[in-house]
Amino acid sequence: MTVQTRAAEPTFVESPAQLEWSPDALKQISDDFDGHPPEEILRWGIKNFSPAIALATGFGPEGVVLMHLLSQVAPQTTVFYLDTNLFFAETYA
């Protein structure tokens, strides 16, 4: 029988200024999120960086999924696209 354990809850901070950006600290943040669903990671980002957070997309598969998840977690978040000059005319419309 396989027993799955849930990773520890990610650490939240009161403001982005409290985050330490050293490689060790970033590794710890990354490790804290291991095993957590993307919605939780998005919520963490929104809680810690909103309103100074935005999602960039080129309308690739990953970007579309992230836009959908973000629309469920924090629909007020700014989304901008990166024009790759490969969009269909309908995308521009």
PyMOL Python script that loads the backbone (N, CA, C, O; Angstrom):
from pymol import cmd

cmd.read_pdbstr("""\
ATOM      1  N   MET A   1       0.845  -1.176   0.000  1.00  0.00           N
ATOM      2  CA  MET A   1       0.000   0.000   0.000  1.00  0.00           C
ATOM      3  C   MET A   1       0.889   1.238   0.000  1.00  0.00           C
ATOM      4  O   MET A   1       1.869   1.313   0.741  1.00  0.00           O
ATOM      5  N   THR A   2       0.536   2.202  -0.836  1.00  0.00           N
ATOM      6  CA  THR A   2       1.269   3.454  -0.909  1.00  0.00           C
ATOM      7  C   THR A   2       0.547   4.510  -0.093  1.00  0.00           C
ATOM      8  O   THR A   2      -0.659   4.708  -0.244  1.00  0.00           O
ATOM      9  N   VAL A   3       1.274   5.172   0.753  1.00  0.00           N
ATOM     10  CA  VAL A   3       0.711   6.250   1.563  1.00  0.00           C
ATOM     11  C   VAL A   3       1.237   7.565   1.027  1.00  0.00           C
ATOM     12  O   VAL A   3       2.448   7.772   0.949  1.00  0.00           O
ATOM     13  N   GLN A   4       0.332   8.449   0.659  1.00  0.00           N
ATOM     14  CA  GLN A   4       0.741   9.761   0.179  1.00  0.00           C
ATOM     15  C   GLN A   4       0.685  10.743   1.332  1.00  0.00           C
ATOM     16  O   GLN A   4      -0.288  10.800   2.085  1.00  0.00           O
ATOM     17  N   THR A   5       1.741  11.505   1.449  1.00  0.00           N
ATOM     18  CA  THR A   5       1.762  12.546   2.466  1.00  0.00           C
ATOM     19  C   THR A   5       1.667  13.890   1.783  1.00  0.00           C
ATOM     20  O   THR A   5       2.194  14.077   0.686  1.00  0.00           O
ATOM     21  N   ARG A   6       1.018  14.795   2.407  1.00  0.00           N
ATOM     22  CA  ARG A   6       0.871  16.143   1.855  1.00  0.00           C
ATOM     23  C   ARG A   6       2.048  16.985   2.321  1.00  0.00           C
ATOM     24  O   ARG A   6       2.469  16.924   3.477  1.00  0.00           O
ATOM     25  N   ALA A   7       2.559  17.764   1.397  1.00  0.00           N
ATOM     26  CA  ALA A   7       3.672  18.651   1.729  1.00  0.00           C
ATOM     27  C   ALA A   7       3.216  19.670   2.770  1.00  0.00           C
ATOM     28  O   ALA A   7       2.024  19.938   2.916  1.00  0.00           O
ATOM     29  N   ALA A   8       4.167  20.219   3.475  1.00  0.00           N
ATOM     30  CA  ALA A   8       3.875  21.253   4.468  1.00  0.00           C
ATOM     31  C   ALA A   8       3.242  22.452   3.791  1.00  0.00           C
ATOM     32  O   ALA A   8       3.501  22.732   2.621  1.00  0.00           O
ATOM     33  N   GLU A   9       2.416  23.151   4.534  1.00  0.00           N
ATOM     34  CA  GLU A   9       1.800  24.358   3.988  1.00  0.00           C
ATOM     35  C   GLU A   9       2.873  25.393   3.671  1.00  0.00           C
ATOM     36  O   GLU A   9       3.787  25.602   4.468  1.00  0.00           O
ATOM     37  N   PRO A  10       2.765  26.053   2.495  1.00  0.00           N
ATOM     38  CA  PRO A  10       3.742  27.093   2.157  1.00  0.00           C
ATOM     39  C   PRO A  10       3.710  28.228   3.168  1.00  0.00           C
ATOM     40  O   PRO A  10       2.670  28.523   3.757  1.00  0.00           O
ATOM     41  N   THR A  11       4.840  28.847   3.358  1.00  0.00           N
ATOM     42  CA  THR A  11       4.952  29.969   4.274  1.00  0.00           C
ATOM     43  C   THR A  11       4.436  31.228   3.599  1.00  0.00           C
ATOM     44  O   THR A  11       4.845  31.553   2.485  1.00  0.00           O
ATOM     45  N   PHE A  12       3.542  31.934   4.269  1.00  0.00           N
ATOM     46  CA  PHE A  12       3.055  33.206   3.760  1.00  0.00           C
ATOM     47  C   PHE A  12       3.770  34.331   4.489  1.00  0.00           C
ATOM     48  O   PHE A  12       4.157  34.196   5.649  1.00  0.00           O
ATOM     49  N   VAL A  13       3.934  35.421   3.798  1.00  0.00           N
ATOM     50  CA  VAL A  13       4.583  36.584   4.385  1.00  0.00           C
ATOM     51  C   VAL A  13       3.596  37.743   4.346  1.00  0.00           C
ATOM     52  O   VAL A  13       2.626  37.724   3.588  1.00  0.00           O
ATOM     53  N   GLU A  14       3.852  38.736   5.163  1.00  0.00           N
ATOM     54  CA  GLU A  14       2.971  39.890   5.213  1.00  0.00           C
ATOM     55  C   GLU A  14       3.142  40.806   4.008  1.00  0.00           C
ATOM     56  O   GLU A  14       2.181  41.436   3.567  1.00  0.00           O
ATOM     57  N   SER A  15       4.349  40.883   3.477  1.00  0.00           N
ATOM     58  CA  SER A  15       4.585  41.719   2.303  1.00  0.00           C
ATOM     59  C   SER A  15       5.791  41.182   1.533  1.00  0.00           C
ATOM     60  O   SER A  15       6.655  40.525   2.113  1.00  0.00           O
ATOM     61  N   PRO A  16       5.852  41.458   0.230  1.00  0.00           N
ATOM     62  CA  PRO A  16       6.991  40.990  -0.557  1.00  0.00           C
ATOM     63  C   PRO A  16       8.330  41.476  -0.019  1.00  0.00           C
ATOM     64  O   PRO A  16       9.351  40.820  -0.219  1.00  0.00           O
ATOM     65  N   ALA A  17       8.336  42.614   0.659  1.00  0.00           N
ATOM     66  CA  ALA A  17       9.586  43.140   1.209  1.00  0.00           C
ATOM     67  C   ALA A  17      10.167  42.197   2.250  1.00  0.00           C
ATOM     68  O   ALA A  17      11.370  42.227   2.510  1.00  0.00           O
ATOM     69  N   GLN A  18       9.324  41.359   2.850  1.00  0.00           N
ATOM     70  CA  GLN A  18       9.797  40.425   3.862  1.00  0.00           C
ATOM     71  C   GLN A  18      10.422  39.169   3.257  1.00  0.00           C
ATOM     72  O   GLN A  18      11.056  38.387   3.966  1.00  0.00           O
ATOM     73  N   LEU A  19      10.247  38.977   1.964  1.00  0.00           N
ATOM     74  CA  LEU A  19      10.822  37.796   1.327  1.00  0.00           C
ATOM     75  C   LEU A  19      12.321  37.964   1.155  1.00  0.00           C
ATOM     76  O   LEU A  19      12.801  39.026   0.758  1.00  0.00           O
ATOM     77  N   GLU A  20      13.036  36.927   1.450  1.00  0.00           N
ATOM     78  CA  GLU A  20      14.483  36.917   1.234  1.00  0.00           C
ATOM     79  C   GLU A  20      14.714  36.253  -0.124  1.00  0.00           C
ATOM     80  O   GLU A  20      14.179  35.177  -0.387  1.00  0.00           O
ATOM     81  N   TRP A  21      15.504  36.887  -0.978  1.00  0.00           N
ATOM     82  CA  TRP A  21      15.666  36.398  -2.343  1.00  0.00           C
ATOM     83  C   TRP A  21      16.988  35.670  -2.556  1.00  0.00           C
ATOM     84  O   TRP A  21      17.441  35.555  -3.694  1.00  0.00           O
ATOM     85  N   SER A  22      17.608  35.185  -1.511  1.00  0.00           N
ATOM     86  CA  SER A  22      18.846  34.433  -1.680  1.00  0.00           C
ATOM     87  C   SER A  22      18.518  33.092  -2.340  1.00  0.00           C
ATOM     88  O   SER A  22      17.382  32.627  -2.252  1.00  0.00           O
ATOM     89  N   PRO A  23      19.494  32.466  -2.998  1.00  0.00           N
ATOM     90  CA  PRO A  23      19.239  31.153  -3.608  1.00  0.00           C
ATOM     91  C   PRO A  23      18.699  30.129  -2.605  1.00  0.00           C
ATOM     92  O   PRO A  23      17.822  29.337  -2.948  1.00  0.00           O
ATOM     93  N   ASP A  24      19.207  30.137  -1.383  1.00  0.00           N
ATOM     94  CA  ASP A  24      18.717  29.192  -0.378  1.00  0.00           C
ATOM     95  C   ASP A  24      17.256  29.462  -0.021  1.00  0.00           C
ATOM     96  O   ASP A  24      16.464  28.530   0.121  1.00  0.00           O
ATOM     97  N   ALA A  25      16.907  30.731   0.122  1.00  0.00           N
ATOM     98  CA  ALA A  25      15.532  31.082   0.459  1.00  0.00           C
ATOM     99  C   ALA A  25      14.583  30.720  -0.683  1.00  0.00           C
ATOM    100  O   ALA A  25      13.491  30.203  -0.448  1.00  0.00           O
ATOM    101  N   LEU A  26      14.999  30.991  -1.906  1.00  0.00           N
ATOM    102  CA  LEU A  26      14.165  30.646  -3.056  1.00  0.00           C
ATOM    103  C   LEU A  26      13.993  29.133  -3.176  1.00  0.00           C
ATOM    104  O   LEU A  26      12.913  28.654  -3.523  1.00  0.00           O
ATOM    105  N   LYS A  27      15.051  28.387  -2.892  1.00  0.00           N
ATOM    106  CA  LYS A  27      14.972  26.921  -2.908  1.00  0.00           C
ATOM    107  C   LYS A  27      13.978  26.446  -1.857  1.00  0.00           C
ATOM    108  O   LYS A  27      13.203  25.523  -2.108  1.00  0.00           O
ATOM    109  N   GLN A  28      13.993  27.071  -0.679  1.00  0.00           N
ATOM    110  CA  GLN A  28      13.063  26.695   0.380  1.00  0.00           C
ATOM    111  C   GLN A  28      11.624  26.960  -0.034  1.00  0.00           C
ATOM    112  O   GLN A  28      10.746  26.129   0.196  1.00  0.00           O
ATOM    113  N   ILE A  29      11.377  28.123  -0.649  1.00  0.00           N
ATOM    114  CA  ILE A  29      10.029  28.445  -1.126  1.00  0.00           C
ATOM    115  C   ILE A  29       9.600  27.414  -2.155  1.00  0.00           C
ATOM    116  O   ILE A  29       8.474  26.917  -2.110  1.00  0.00           O
ATOM    117  N   SER A  30      10.492  27.090  -3.082  1.00  0.00           N
ATOM    118  CA  SER A  30      10.192  26.088  -4.095  1.00  0.00           C
ATOM    119  C   SER A  30       9.892  24.734  -3.461  1.00  0.00           C
ATOM    120  O   SER A  30       8.924  24.071  -3.833  1.00  0.00           O
ATOM    121  N   ASP A  31      10.709  24.331  -2.519  1.00  0.00           N
ATOM    122  CA  ASP A  31      10.500  23.049  -1.833  1.00  0.00           C
ATOM    123  C   ASP A  31       9.172  23.043  -1.069  1.00  0.00           C
ATOM    124  O   ASP A  31       8.487  22.021  -1.021  1.00  0.00           O
ATOM    125  N   ASP A  32       8.810  24.184  -0.474  1.00  0.00           N
ATOM    126  CA  ASP A  32       7.555  24.274   0.271  1.00  0.00           C
ATOM    127  C   ASP A  32       6.351  24.002  -0.638  1.00  0.00           C
ATOM    128  O   ASP A  32       5.335  23.473  -0.187  1.00  0.00           O
ATOM    129  N   PHE A  33       6.467  24.360  -1.894  1.00  0.00           N
ATOM    130  CA  PHE A  33       5.355  24.184  -2.827  1.00  0.00           C
ATOM    131  C   PHE A  33       5.340  22.815  -3.499  1.00  0.00           C
ATOM    132  O   PHE A  33       4.367  22.479  -4.175  1.00  0.00           O
ATOM    133  N   ASP A  34       6.370  22.033  -3.335  1.00  0.00           N
ATOM    134  CA  ASP A  34       6.432  20.714  -3.954  1.00  0.00           C
ATOM    135  C   ASP A  34       5.219  19.889  -3.525  1.00  0.00           C
ATOM    136  O   ASP A  34       4.969  19.712  -2.333  1.00  0.00           O
ATOM    137  N   GLY A  35       4.485  19.396  -4.491  1.00  0.00           N
ATOM    138  CA  GLY A  35       3.313  18.586  -4.189  1.00  0.00           C
ATOM    139  C   GLY A  35       2.021  19.355  -4.038  1.00  0.00           C
ATOM    140  O   GLY A  35       0.967  18.746  -3.853  1.00  0.00           O
ATOM    141  N   HIS A  36       2.068  20.672  -4.112  1.00  0.00           N
ATOM    142  CA  HIS A  36       0.861  21.488  -3.993  1.00  0.00           C
ATOM    143  C   HIS A  36       0.287  21.766  -5.376  1.00  0.00           C
ATOM    144  O   HIS A  36       1.038  21.884  -6.345  1.00  0.00           O
ATOM    145  N   PRO A  37      -1.026  21.872  -5.478  1.00  0.00           N
ATOM    146  CA  PRO A  37      -1.637  22.170  -6.775  1.00  0.00           C
ATOM    147  C   PRO A  37      -1.338  23.602  -7.215  1.00  0.00           C
ATOM    148  O   PRO A  37      -1.075  24.473  -6.385  1.00  0.00           O
ATOM    149  N   PRO A  38      -1.379  23.835  -8.513  1.00  0.00           N
ATOM    150  CA  PRO A  38      -1.055  25.173  -9.034  1.00  0.00           C
ATOM    151  C   PRO A  38      -1.949  26.275  -8.477  1.00  0.00           C
ATOM    152  O   PRO A  38      -1.502  27.414  -8.334  1.00  0.00           O
ATOM    153  N   GLU A  39      -3.192  25.960  -8.163  1.00  0.00           N
ATOM    154  CA  GLU A  39      -4.080  26.980  -7.606  1.00  0.00           C
ATOM    155  C   GLU A  39      -3.537  27.523  -6.291  1.00  0.00           C
ATOM    156  O   GLU A  39      -3.651  28.720  -6.028  1.00  0.00           O
ATOM    157  N   GLU A  40      -2.955  26.678  -5.474  1.00  0.00           N
ATOM    158  CA  GLU A  40      -2.379  27.142  -4.208  1.00  0.00           C
ATOM    159  C   GLU A  40      -1.182  28.053  -4.451  1.00  0.00           C
ATOM    160  O   GLU A  40      -0.989  29.038  -3.740  1.00  0.00           O
ATOM    161  N   ILE A  41      -0.395  27.725  -5.440  1.00  0.00           N
ATOM    162  CA  ILE A  41       0.768  28.550  -5.768  1.00  0.00           C
ATOM    163  C   ILE A  41       0.309  29.911  -6.270  1.00  0.00           C
ATOM    164  O   ILE A  41       0.875  30.939  -5.900  1.00  0.00           O
ATOM    165  N   LEU A  42      -0.718  29.917  -7.112  1.00  0.00           N
ATOM    166  CA  LEU A  42      -1.264  31.195  -7.584  1.00  0.00           C
ATOM    167  C   LEU A  42      -1.824  32.007  -6.427  1.00  0.00           C
ATOM    168  O   LEU A  42      -1.605  33.216  -6.360  1.00  0.00           O
ATOM    169  N   ARG A  43      -2.550  31.357  -5.510  1.00  0.00           N
ATOM    170  CA  ARG A  43      -3.081  32.072  -4.346  1.00  0.00           C
ATOM    171  C   ARG A  43      -1.951  32.688  -3.521  1.00  0.00           C
ATOM    172  O   ARG A  43      -2.063  33.821  -3.053  1.00  0.00           O
ATOM    173  N   TRP A  44      -0.866  31.936  -3.347  1.00  0.00           N
ATOM    174  CA  TRP A  44       0.292  32.454  -2.612  1.00  0.00           C
ATOM    175  C   TRP A  44       0.837  33.699  -3.301  1.00  0.00           C
ATOM    176  O   TRP A  44       1.105  34.707  -2.647  1.00  0.00           O
ATOM    177  N   GLY A  45       1.001  33.629  -4.611  1.00  0.00           N
ATOM    178  CA  GLY A  45       1.506  34.783  -5.350  1.00  0.00           C
ATOM    179  C   GLY A  45       0.597  35.989  -5.234  1.00  0.00           C
ATOM    180  O   GLY A  45       1.063  37.113  -5.049  1.00  0.00           O
ATOM    181  N   ILE A  46      -0.696  35.754  -5.343  1.00  0.00           N
ATOM    182  CA  ILE A  46      -1.663  36.848  -5.208  1.00  0.00           C
ATOM    183  C   ILE A  46      -1.610  37.433  -3.804  1.00  0.00           C
ATOM    184  O   ILE A  46      -1.577  38.652  -3.639  1.00  0.00           O
ATOM    185  N   LYS A  47      -1.601  36.570  -2.790  1.00  0.00           N
ATOM    186  CA  LYS A  47      -1.578  37.051  -1.402  1.00  0.00           C
ATOM    187  C   LYS A  47      -0.320  37.871  -1.121  1.00  0.00           C
ATOM    188  O   LYS A  47      -0.376  38.877  -0.413  1.00  0.00           O
ATOM    189  N   ASN A  48       0.812  37.443  -1.674  1.00  0.00           N
ATOM    190  CA  ASN A  48       2.081  38.083  -1.353  1.00  0.00           C
ATOM    191  C   ASN A  48       2.455  39.252  -2.264  1.00  0.00           C
ATOM    192  O   ASN A  48       3.278  40.083  -1.880  1.00  0.00           O
ATOM    193  N   PHE A  49       1.878  39.335  -3.447  1.00  0.00           N
ATOM    194  CA  PHE A  49       2.324  40.358  -4.392  1.00  0.00           C
ATOM    195  C   PHE A  49       1.221  41.256  -4.934  1.00  0.00           C
ATOM    196  O   PHE A  49       1.519  42.277  -5.553  1.00  0.00           O
ATOM    197  N   SER A  50      -0.034  40.909  -4.722  1.00  0.00           N
ATOM    198  CA  SER A  50      -1.117  41.714  -5.258  1.00  0.00           C
ATOM    199  C   SER A  50      -1.130  43.083  -4.575  1.00  0.00           C
ATOM    200  O   SER A  50      -0.906  43.146  -3.366  1.00  0.00           O
ATOM    201  N   PRO A  51      -1.373  44.139  -5.268  1.00  0.00           N
ATOM    202  CA  PRO A  51      -1.816  44.219  -6.649  1.00  0.00           C
ATOM    203  C   PRO A  51      -0.676  44.308  -7.662  1.00  0.00           C
ATOM    204  O   PRO A  51      -0.931  44.468  -8.856  1.00  0.00           O
ATOM    205  N   ALA A  52       0.562  44.209  -7.215  1.00  0.00           N
ATOM    206  CA  ALA A  52       1.711  44.364  -8.120  1.00  0.00           C
ATOM    207  C   ALA A  52       2.111  43.021  -8.728  1.00  0.00           C
ATOM    208  O   ALA A  52       3.281  42.639  -8.690  1.00  0.00           O
ATOM    209  N   ILE A  53       1.129  42.308  -9.291  1.00  0.00           N
ATOM    210  CA  ILE A  53       1.395  41.026  -9.919  1.00  0.00           C
ATOM    211  C   ILE A  53       0.588  40.965 -11.204  1.00  0.00           C
ATOM    212  O   ILE A  53      -0.528  41.479 -11.272  1.00  0.00           O
ATOM    213  N   ALA A  54       1.152  40.339 -12.210  1.00  0.00           N
ATOM    214  CA  ALA A  54       0.466  40.173 -13.488  1.00  0.00           C
ATOM    215  C   ALA A  54       0.918  38.847 -14.092  1.00  0.00           C
ATOM    216  O   ALA A  54       1.986  38.330 -13.764  1.00  0.00           O
ATOM    217  N   LEU A  55       0.094  38.316 -14.970  1.00  0.00           N
ATOM    218  CA  LEU A  55       0.419  37.085 -15.685  1.00  0.00           C
ATOM    219  C   LEU A  55       0.721  37.437 -17.128  1.00  0.00           C
ATOM    220  O   LEU A  55      -0.073  38.103 -17.792  1.00  0.00           O
ATOM    221  N   ALA A  56       1.861  36.994 -17.609  1.00  0.00           N
ATOM    222  CA  ALA A  56       2.218  37.158 -19.018  1.00  0.00           C
ATOM    223  C   ALA A  56       1.892  35.869 -19.751  1.00  0.00           C
ATOM    224  O   ALA A  56       2.128  34.777 -19.234  1.00  0.00           O
ATOM    225  N   THR A  57       1.353  35.994 -20.948  1.00  0.00           N
ATOM    226  CA  THR A  57       1.039  34.817 -21.747  1.00  0.00           C
ATOM    227  C   THR A  57       1.352  35.061 -23.213  1.00  0.00           C
ATOM    228  O   THR A  57       1.282  36.188 -23.702  1.00  0.00           O
ATOM    229  N   GLY A  58       1.691  34.010 -23.887  1.00  0.00           N
ATOM    230  CA  GLY A  58       1.846  34.037 -25.342  1.00  0.00           C
ATOM    231  C   GLY A  58       0.746  33.210 -25.978  1.00  0.00           C
ATOM    232  O   GLY A  58       0.817  32.882 -27.163  1.00  0.00           O
ATOM    233  N   PHE A  59      -0.284  32.867 -25.189  1.00  0.00           N
ATOM    234  CA  PHE A  59      -1.432  32.063 -25.591  1.00  0.00           C
ATOM    235  C   PHE A  59      -1.052  30.637 -25.978  1.00  0.00           C
ATOM    236  O   PHE A  59      -1.766  29.987 -26.743  1.00  0.00           O
ATOM    237  N   GLY A  60       0.069  30.153 -25.452  1.00  0.00           N
ATOM    238  CA  GLY A  60       0.412  28.743 -25.606  1.00  0.00           C
ATOM    239  C   GLY A  60      -0.410  27.916 -24.629  1.00  0.00           C
ATOM    240  O   GLY A  60      -1.140  28.471 -23.807  1.00  0.00           O
ATOM    241  N   PRO A  61      -0.299  26.596 -24.713  1.00  0.00           N
ATOM    242  CA  PRO A  61      -1.103  25.734 -23.835  1.00  0.00           C
ATOM    243  C   PRO A  61      -0.930  26.052 -22.352  1.00  0.00           C
ATOM    244  O   PRO A  61      -1.913  26.104 -21.612  1.00  0.00           O
ATOM    245  N   GLU A  62       0.305  26.265 -21.913  1.00  0.00           N
ATOM    246  CA  GLU A  62       0.549  26.544 -20.488  1.00  0.00           C
ATOM    247  C   GLU A  62      -0.084  27.860 -20.076  1.00  0.00           C
ATOM    248  O   GLU A  62      -0.685  27.968 -19.007  1.00  0.00           O
ATOM    249  N   GLY A  63       0.059  28.858 -20.937  1.00  0.00           N
ATOM    250  CA  GLY A  63      -0.501  30.174 -20.639  1.00  0.00           C
ATOM    251  C   GLY A  63      -2.014  30.154 -20.554  1.00  0.00           C
ATOM    252  O   GLY A  63      -2.604  30.817 -19.701  1.00  0.00           O
ATOM    253  N   VAL A  64      -2.643  29.392 -21.439  1.00  0.00           N
ATOM    254  CA  VAL A  64      -4.100  29.299 -21.425  1.00  0.00           C
ATOM    255  C   VAL A  64      -4.572  28.628 -20.137  1.00  0.00           C
ATOM    256  O   VAL A  64      -5.548  29.063 -19.526  1.00  0.00           O
ATOM    257  N   VAL A  65      -3.877  27.570 -19.730  1.00  0.00           N
ATOM    258  CA  VAL A  65      -4.237  26.895 -18.477  1.00  0.00           C
ATOM    259  C   VAL A  65      -4.055  27.843 -17.293  1.00  0.00           C
ATOM    260  O   VAL A  65      -4.922  27.927 -16.424  1.00  0.00           O
ATOM    261  N   LEU A  66      -2.924  28.561 -17.260  1.00  0.00           N
ATOM    262  CA  LEU A  66      -2.694  29.496 -16.158  1.00  0.00           C
ATOM    263  C   LEU A  66      -3.736  30.616 -16.140  1.00  0.00           C
ATOM    264  O   LEU A  66      -4.189  31.022 -15.070  1.00  0.00           O
ATOM    265  N   MET A  67      -4.120  31.120 -17.323  1.00  0.00           N
ATOM    266  CA  MET A  67      -5.162  32.156 -17.357  1.00  0.00           C
ATOM    267  C   MET A  67      -6.477  31.616 -16.803  1.00  0.00           C
ATOM    268  O   MET A  67      -7.174  32.307 -16.061  1.00  0.00           O
ATOM    269  N   HIS A  68      -6.811  30.386 -17.164  1.00  0.00           N
ATOM    270  CA  HIS A  68      -8.045  29.782 -16.656  1.00  0.00           C
ATOM    271  C   HIS A  68      -7.986  29.647 -15.129  1.00  0.00           C
ATOM    272  O   HIS A  68      -8.927  30.033 -14.435  1.00  0.00           O
ATOM    273  N   LEU A  69      -6.883  29.103 -14.608  1.00  0.00           N
ATOM    274  CA  LEU A  69      -6.749  28.943 -13.161  1.00  0.00           C
ATOM    275  C   LEU A  69      -6.797  30.294 -12.455  1.00  0.00           C
ATOM    276  O   LEU A  69      -7.446  30.437 -11.418  1.00  0.00           O
ATOM    277  N   LEU A  70      -6.113  31.279 -13.017  1.00  0.00           N
ATOM    278  CA  LEU A  70      -6.098  32.608 -12.411  1.00  0.00           C
ATOM    279  C   LEU A  70      -7.487  33.231 -12.420  1.00  0.00           C
ATOM    280  O   LEU A  70      -7.854  33.948 -11.489  1.00  0.00           O
ATOM    281  N   SER A  71      -8.259  32.961 -13.466  1.00  0.00           N
ATOM    282  CA  SER A  71      -9.626  33.494 -13.521  1.00  0.00           C
ATOM    283  C   SER A  71     -10.493  32.933 -12.406  1.00  0.00           C
ATOM    284  O   SER A  71     -11.468  33.565 -11.997  1.00  0.00           O
ATOM    285  N   GLN A  72     -10.147  31.749 -11.910  1.00  0.00           N
ATOM    286  CA  GLN A  72     -10.891  31.144 -10.805  1.00  0.00           C
ATOM    287  C   GLN A  72     -10.373  31.608  -9.445  1.00  0.00           C
ATOM    288  O   GLN A  72     -11.140  31.718  -8.489  1.00  0.00           O
ATOM    289  N   VAL A  73      -9.086  31.876  -9.361  1.00  0.00           N
ATOM    290  CA  VAL A  73      -8.452  32.230  -8.087  1.00  0.00           C
ATOM    291  C   VAL A  73      -8.542  33.731  -7.813  1.00  0.00           C
ATOM    292  O   VAL A  73      -8.907  34.146  -6.714  1.00  0.00           O
ATOM    293  N   ALA A  74      -8.211  34.529  -8.805  1.00  0.00           N
ATOM    294  CA  ALA A  74      -8.176  35.989  -8.636  1.00  0.00           C
ATOM    295  C   ALA A  74      -8.456  36.666  -9.976  1.00  0.00           C
ATOM    296  O   ALA A  74      -7.537  37.160 -10.629  1.00  0.00           O
ATOM    297  N   PRO A  75      -9.722  36.688 -10.384  1.00  0.00           N
ATOM    298  CA  PRO A  75     -10.057  37.201 -11.721  1.00  0.00           C
ATOM    299  C   PRO A  75      -9.717  38.665 -11.961  1.00  0.00           C
ATOM    300  O   PRO A  75      -9.680  39.107 -13.109  1.00  0.00           O
ATOM    301  N   GLN A  76      -9.468  39.423 -10.897  1.00  0.00           N
ATOM    302  CA  GLN A  76      -9.136  40.840 -11.052  1.00  0.00           C
ATOM    303  C   GLN A  76      -7.674  41.047 -11.457  1.00  0.00           C
ATOM    304  O   GLN A  76      -7.273  42.177 -11.738  1.00  0.00           O
ATOM    305  N   THR A  77      -6.880  39.993 -11.492  1.00  0.00           N
ATOM    306  CA  THR A  77      -5.449  40.100 -11.785  1.00  0.00           C
ATOM    307  C   THR A  77      -5.215  40.501 -13.242  1.00  0.00           C
ATOM    308  O   THR A  77      -5.896  40.024 -14.150  1.00  0.00           O
ATOM    309  N   THR A  78      -4.253  41.373 -13.442  1.00  0.00           N
ATOM    310  CA  THR A  78      -3.887  41.816 -14.788  1.00  0.00           C
ATOM    311  C   THR A  78      -3.237  40.679 -15.559  1.00  0.00           C
ATOM    312  O   THR A  78      -2.368  39.976 -15.041  1.00  0.00           O
ATOM    313  N   VAL A  79      -3.670  40.507 -16.808  1.00  0.00           N
ATOM    314  CA  VAL A  79      -3.058  39.543 -17.720  1.00  0.00           C
ATOM    315  C   VAL A  79      -2.647  40.325 -18.958  1.00  0.00           C
ATOM    316  O   VAL A  79      -3.428  41.112 -19.492  1.00  0.00           O
ATOM    317  N   PHE A  80      -1.430  40.108 -19.407  1.00  0.00           N
ATOM    318  CA  PHE A  80      -1.002  40.735 -20.652  1.00  0.00           C
ATOM    319  C   PHE A  80      -0.395  39.673 -21.549  1.00  0.00           C
ATOM    320  O   PHE A  80       0.081  38.637 -21.085  1.00  0.00           O
ATOM    321  N   TYR A  81      -0.423  39.954 -22.850  1.00  0.00           N
ATOM    322  CA  TYR A  81       0.093  38.951 -23.771  1.00  0.00           C
ATOM    323  C   TYR A  81       1.370  39.432 -24.433  1.00  0.00           C
ATOM    324  O   TYR A  81       1.602  40.627 -24.612  1.00  0.00           O
ATOM    325  N   LEU A  82       2.172  38.470 -24.781  1.00  0.00           N
ATOM    326  CA  LEU A  82       3.417  38.725 -25.487  1.00  0.00           C
ATOM    327  C   LEU A  82       3.165  38.432 -26.954  1.00  0.00           C
ATOM    328  O   LEU A  82       2.901  37.289 -27.330  1.00  0.00           O
ATOM    329  N   ASP A  83       3.246  39.451 -27.773  1.00  0.00           N
ATOM    330  CA  ASP A  83       2.946  39.281 -29.190  1.00  0.00           C
ATOM    331  C   ASP A  83       4.100  38.572 -29.882  1.00  0.00           C
ATOM    332  O   ASP A  83       5.187  39.130 -30.037  1.00  0.00           O
ATOM    333  N   THR A  84       3.854  37.353 -30.288  1.00  0.00           N
ATOM    334  CA  THR A  84       4.880  36.537 -30.948  1.00  0.00           C
ATOM    335  C   THR A  84       4.815  36.658 -32.467  1.00  0.00           C
ATOM    336  O   THR A  84       5.587  36.012 -33.176  1.00  0.00           O
ATOM    337  N   ASN A  85       3.903  37.475 -32.963  1.00  0.00           N
ATOM    338  CA  ASN A  85       3.658  37.616 -34.404  1.00  0.00           C
ATOM    339  C   ASN A  85       3.233  36.296 -35.034  1.00  0.00           C
ATOM    340  O   ASN A  85       3.376  36.115 -36.243  1.00  0.00           O
ATOM    341  N   LEU A  86       2.721  35.386 -34.243  1.00  0.00           N
ATOM    342  CA  LEU A  86       2.249  34.097 -34.740  1.00  0.00           C
ATOM    343  C   LEU A  86       0.771  33.891 -34.438  1.00  0.00           C
ATOM    344  O   LEU A  86       0.241  32.803 -34.666  1.00  0.00           O
ATOM    345  N   PHE A  87       0.097  34.921 -33.928  1.00  0.00           N
ATOM    346  CA  PHE A  87      -1.303  34.780 -33.560  1.00  0.00           C
ATOM    347  C   PHE A  87      -2.189  34.740 -34.795  1.00  0.00           C
ATOM    348  O   PHE A  87      -1.861  35.303 -35.839  1.00  0.00           O
ATOM    349  N   PHE A  88      -3.317  34.062 -34.649  1.00  0.00           N
ATOM    350  CA  PHE A  88      -4.346  34.103 -35.687  1.00  0.00           C
ATOM    351  C   PHE A  88      -4.998  35.469 -35.656  1.00  0.00           C
ATOM    352  O   PHE A  88      -4.982  36.140 -34.625  1.00  0.00           O
ATOM    353  N   ALA A  89      -5.569  35.887 -36.765  1.00  0.00           N
ATOM    354  CA  ALA A  89      -6.245  37.177 -36.830  1.00  0.00           C
ATOM    355  C   ALA A  89      -7.334  37.279 -35.761  1.00  0.00           C
ATOM    356  O   ALA A  89      -7.570  38.355 -35.212  1.00  0.00           O
ATOM    357  N   GLU A  90      -7.996  36.159 -35.468  1.00  0.00           N
ATOM    358  CA  GLU A  90      -9.063  36.144 -34.473  1.00  0.00           C
ATOM    359  C   GLU A  90      -8.517  36.463 -33.076  1.00  0.00           C
ATOM    360  O   GLU A  90      -9.224  37.045 -32.255  1.00  0.00           O
ATOM    361  N   THR A  91      -7.287  36.091 -32.809  1.00  0.00           N
ATOM    362  CA  THR A  91      -6.688  36.394 -31.510  1.00  0.00           C
ATOM    363  C   THR A  91      -6.542  37.906 -31.344  1.00  0.00           C
ATOM    364  O   THR A  91      -6.832  38.450 -30.279  1.00  0.00           O
ATOM    365  N   TYR A  92      -6.093  38.577 -32.398  1.00  0.00           N
ATOM    366  CA  TYR A  92      -5.961  40.031 -32.326  1.00  0.00           C
ATOM    367  C   TYR A  92      -7.323  40.709 -32.188  1.00  0.00           C
ATOM    368  O   TYR A  92      -7.458  41.713 -31.489  1.00  0.00           O
ATOM    369  N   ALA A  93      -8.327  40.150 -32.862  1.00  0.00           N
ATOM    370  CA  ALA A  93      -9.685  40.726 -32.804  1.00  0.00           C
ATOM    371  C   ALA A  93     -10.233  40.581 -31.390  1.00  0.00           C
ATOM    372  O   ALA A  93     -11.359  40.999 -31.119  1.00  0.00           O
TER     373      ALA A  93
END
""", "prot")
cmd.dss("prot")
cmd.show_as("cartoon", "prot")
cmd.util.cbc("prot")
cmd.orient("prot")
